[in-house]
Amino acid sequence: MKTEALLFISQFLTIFCLGFQQQNVHQRRYMAAAATSVIIGLAQVFMWKTMPQSTPSQMVTWLAAGPAGIMFSMWLHPRIFKKRG
């Protein structure tokens, strides 16, 4: 179960940061986009080592993390970077 949790966190962070980064790039937030790029790389390190020998339950856990990560990034980004107007 520990591996499933770590895979979920790894994939959640990867997809969350990809969504967050896309919004940063679109809004030309250079430093925020650079920071999310580093986090994406760090989150993927564990996945690269674990996924080749993963079990079916680990694969399902990994797949479930993606939708959760993208939805959370879409919800959180506008709350962190409120439009000035």
N, C-alpha and C positions, 0 to 999 in steps of 0.2 A: 504493500500500500504506500510505502514511502516513495517508491519510484513513480507511482501514479501521481502523487501530489507534486513531486518535483517536475514531472512532465507537464502537468496542468499549468503550474506556475510559469515554466519556461515558455510554453506556447502562448499562454495568456499575455505575458509580457511582450513577446514578439509581435503578436497581432495587435495588441493595444498600442504599442509604440509605432507600428507601421501606420495605423489609422491616425494617431496623434501627430506623427511626423508629416503625413500627407496634408493635414490641416495647417501645420506650421509652415510647410513649403508654400502652400496656396496663399497664406497670409504674409509670406516673406519674413518669417521669424527665423533668422539664420542661426542664432545660438541655440534656440529650442530645437530646431531641426537637427543640428549637429549633436546635441545631447541625446536625443532619441535614437540617433544612428548608433551611438556607442552602446546604449542599453540593448538595442536589437541584437548587436553582435554578441554581447555578454549572455543574453538570454538563450541564444542559439547554441552556445558551446556545449551545454549539458545535453541538449537535444541531439546534437551530432554524435555524441558518444553513446547515447542510450537507445535511440530509435532502431538501429540495425538489429538489435536482439530483443526488441520489445514483444510483449505478450499481447493477445487480442484486447484484454481489458486496458492495457496501457495505451494501445492505439485509439480506443474509443475515448479514453480520458483526454488524450492529446487533441483529438478532433473536436471534442466538446468545448475546449478552451478557446478556440478561434472565434466563434460567434459571441461568446461572452466578452472577449477582449475588445473586439471591434465595436460592439454596442456601448461598452463602458467608455471607450475613448471618444466616441461621438457625443456621449452625454457629458463627459467631464471637460473636454477642451473648451467649449464656450463658457463654462463656469470659471475656468482659470483665467482665460484671456477674454474678458468682457470687452465688447466693442466700446470704444470711446466715441461719444457723440454729443 
